[in-house]
Amino acid sequence: MSNLVLAYGNLADVATYSGGGWLPALPLTNLGDRRLERVARSVSTLAADTTLDASFPTPRLMRVIALANHNAAPLARRRIRLSSTPDFSAIVHDSGWADVWPTVYPFGSLPWGSPSLWTGKYSAEQIAAFGGGPMTYILPESMNAQYLRIDIDDASNPDGYFQAGRLFAADGWQPVRNMKKGATYAWEDPTEVQDALSGAEYFNERQPYRVVRFELPVQTEDEALAMTFEIQRAVGISKEVLFIRDPGDTVHAIRTRFLGRLRGLSPMENFLPGYWRTPFEIKELL
């Protein structure tokens, strides 16, 4: 298991968007809006329409690129490029084409009749249950670039379009030591329950969200103060972070990667001279 990655400092808010073919009522600029339900929607599933460029005011470090609240179908593919020039003649990094949804079930491991029997991928129902991801790409290391291009190949999408609700492009921190054993992952359901006089229950159903709680147990003073302390200062409890439990895990990525925020700013404990530990709690953004 690889150490977790915590990405922060989303550049989507300062980006300029262009490329592809997108509905005027649901334009690419919606990717810079934190409200995930305000999607950008392509006019078709043609490759020429499902591409997008994001340019930033200056070159910035990036480690994690993601699209949240998207509708990519089980057979969709994606390609991500970083460049130092707007025409992409000077490529900094090229991910190449890869499946949005990798094979997660070995052939023969599923019962006959399973919707994923032949593809080995998540079913459309499973994808919809997690709001489409996010579609996440983790660079091998932090890279400096000013221009980002995302190409989507989703010609078989039954919706007849590709859409996404938020771009996330940011640097990412991978602690030297992984989180302590005992991390918890939970669904929290804010549904309101009312009891009638008869004892019958009525429900005001609301969408559940994920919450992860973990501790970084042994950090050097330099890492604790330069990273943990600075991340808390930079994001507070309102700005976005992208939690990636294990960058190498594709089987459970749909379950253990999500866009969220720090639920609180936890005190850092200097439990031994030169060593610190800090608990984290991250709530999913909907």
BATORVO-211889 format. One record per residue (C-alpha): x, y, z. Coordinates in steps of 0.25 Angstrom, whole numbers, padded with zeros to 4 digits, always signed. Example, Ala and Ser with C-alpha at 12.3 -4.5 7.8 and 13.67 -1.06 7.14 Angstrom:
2
+0049-0018+0031+0055-0004+0029
END
This chain:
286
+0000+0000+0000+0005+0014-0004+0005+0026+0005-0007+0034+0004-0007+0047-0004-0014+0060+0000-0016+0070-0011-0019+0084-0008-0018+0098-0015-0028+0096-0026-0025+0105-0038-0038+0103-0045-0043+0117-0039-0032+0125-0046-0032+0117-0059-0037+0122-0073-0044+0111-0081-0045+0108-0096-0046+0097-0106-0056+0086-0110-0071+0088-0112-0079+0092-0100-0094+0096-0098-0095+0111-0096-0104+0109-0084-0094+0099-0078-0081+0105-0082-0067+0101-0078-0066+0112-0068-0075+0104-0059-0062+0095-0056-0057+0107-0048-0070+0108-0040-0069+0100-0027-0084+0096-0028-0082+0082-0033-0097+0082-0039-0093+0093-0048-0087+0084-0059-0080+0087-0072-0087+0079-0083-0082+0076-0097-0091+0077-0109-0088+0063-0113-0079+0051-0111-0070+0054-0122-0055+0055-0118-0054+0069-0124-0065+0073-0114-0060+0066-0102-0047+0073-0100-0043+0085-0091-0032+0094-0089-0029+0101-0076-0018+0112-0075-0013+0118-0062-0008+0132-0060+0006+0127-0057+0013+0113-0057+0009+0105-0045+0013+0092-0038+0003+0081-0041+0002+0067-0036-0012+0063-0037-0022+0066-0048-0037+0062-0046-0051+0064-0051-0062+0063-0041-0077+0059-0043-0075+0054-0057-0083+0044-0065-0072+0037-0072-0077+0023-0077-0071+0010-0073-0063+0009-0086-0058+0024-0086-0043+0027-0088-0036+0040-0084-0022+0047-0087-0016+0058-0079-0005+0067-0084+0003+0078-0078+0010+0089-0086+0019+0101-0084+0013+0107-0097-0002+0110-0101-0001+0102-0114+0004+0090-0106+0017+0090-0115+0025+0088-0102+0020+0077-0094+0023+0076-0080+0016+0063-0078+0007+0053-0086-0001+0043-0078-0005+0036-0091-0018+0029-0093-0024+0021-0082-0037+0016-0077-0045+0025-0068-0050+0012-0061-0039+0002-0061-0042-0013-0060-0045-0016-0045-0050-0031-0046-0042-0042-0051-0048-0050-0062-0056-0062-0056-0057-0055-0042-0072-0050-0044-0084-0059-0044-0091-0062-0057-0101-0050-0060-0093-0039-0054-0093-0026-0062-0078-0026-0061-0076-0040-0065-0069-0038-0078-0063-0024-0076-0057-0026-0062-0061-0011-0060-0070-0004-0050-0085-0005-0055-0092+0008-0059-0100+0007-0046-0088+0006-0037-0082+0018-0044-0094+0026-0043-0095+0023-0028-0082+0030-0025-0085+0042-0034-0075+0038-0045-0062+0037-0037-0055+0047-0037-0047+0044-0050-0033+0045-0044-0019+0045-0050-0007+0045-0041+0006+0050-0047+0019+0043-0044+0024+0055-0037+0020+0070-0036+0022+0077-0049+0022+0092-0053+0013+0096-0064+0004+0107-0069-0005+0100-0078-0014+0087-0076-0021+0079-0087-0031+0068-0084-0036+0059-0095-0048+0050-0093-0052+0038-0102-0066+0035-0098-0073+0032-0112-0082+0021-0106-0087+0029-0095-0102+0027-0095-0105+0041-0090-0101+0046-0103-0091+0056-0096-0080+0057-0086-0081+0066-0074-0073+0069-0061-0076+0078-0050-0062+0083-0045-0048+0083-0049-0037+0080-0039-0023+0083-0042-0013+0084-0031+0000+0080-0024-0001+0068-0015+0006+0064-0002+0010+0050+0000+0015+0049+0015+0028+0041+0018+0021+0032+0027+0007+0027+0024-0005+0029+0033-0006+0021+0046-0014+0008+0046-0028+0010+0051-0033+0020+0040-0048+0020+0039-0056+0022+0026-0071+0024+0028-0084+0029+0021-0091+0040+0029-0106+0041+0025-0112+0055+0028-0126+0050+0025-0136+0056+0035-0146+0046+0042-0159+0051+0048-0168+0042+0056-0183+0043+0055-0193+0042+0067-0196+0028+0062-0181+0024+0063-0179+0024+0047-0166+0030+0043-0165+0040+0031-0152+0043+0024-0147+0056+0018-0136+0048+0010-0123+0055+0007-0111+0050+0000-0101+0043+0009-0086+0047+0008-0073+0040+0012-0064+0044+0024-0050+0039+0027-0043+0040+0040-0028+0037+0041-0015+0041+0048-0001+0044+0043+0006+0038+0055+0021+0041+0053+0025+0054+0046+0039+0061+0047+0038+0075+0051+0041+0080+0037+0030+0072+0031+0020+0075+0042+0022+0090+0041+0025+0092+0026+0014+0083+0022+0003+0080+0032+0003+0093+0038+0003+0101+0025-0008+0092+0019-0017+0095+0030-0014+0110+0029-0016+0110+0014-0029+0102+0013-0036+0105+0026-0049+0098+0027-0055+0103+0014-0045+0101+0003-0044+0088-0005-0035+0076-0003-0035+0063-0010-0032+0051-0002-0026+0039-0008-0024+0027+0001-0015+0019-0008-0010+0024-0021-0007+0010-0026-0021+0004-0023-0030+0004-0035-0040-0006-0029-0045+0003-0018-0041+0016-0024-0056+0020-0027-0059+0017-0012-0046+0023-0005-0044+0036-0013-0052+0048-0012-0053+0063-0012-0055+0069+0002-0051+0079+0012-0044+0078+0026-0056+0077+0036-0047+0084+0046-0033+0089+0049-0027+0079+0058-0016+0082+0068-0002+0077+0065+0004+0070+0077+0019+0070+0079+0019+0057+0086+0034+0055+0086+0046+0065+0084+0046+0067+0069+0034+0058+0066+0019+0062+0063+0006+0055+0061-0007+0061+0056-0021+0055+0054-0029+0059+0041-0044+0058+0038-0049+0060+0024-0063+0062+0019-0067+0059+0005-0073+0071-0003-0086+0069-0011
END
